[in-house]
């Protein structure tokens, strides 16, 4: 994948995330905020740095496992 293609894909992803989170795209380009919002922005930056589909699927798998584990704790 060419750098221009990756950059375009990253910009498109950031724009979509910004729309979904109702924040300006610039929020992803600044130093992360503290707490949950900062963690989310850091996660988005890390996600966009993963160039391959398999890598992203591994990250999603871990996130799903953690979400399921957390749901189980809430039910207990």
Rosetta blueprint (number, residue, H / E / L):
1 X L
2 X L
3 X H
4 X H
5 X H
6 X H
7 X H
8 X H
9 X H
10 X H
11 X H
12 X H
13 X H
14 X H
15 X H
16 X H
17 X H
18 X H
19 X H
20 X H
21 X H
22 X L
23 X L
24 X L
25 X H
26 X H
27 X H
28 X H
29 X L
30 X L
31 X L
32 X L
33 X L
34 X L
35 X H
36 X H
37 X H
38 X H
39 X H
40 X H
41 X H
42 X H
43 X H
44 X H
45 X H
46 X H
47 X H
48 X H
49 X H
50 X L
51 X L
52 X L
53 X H
54 X H
55 X H
56 X H
57 X H
58 X H
59 X H
60 X H
61 X H
62 X H
63 X H
64 X H
65 X H
66 X H
67 X H
68 X H
69 X H
70 X H
71 X H
72 X H
73 X H
74 X H
75 X H
76 X L
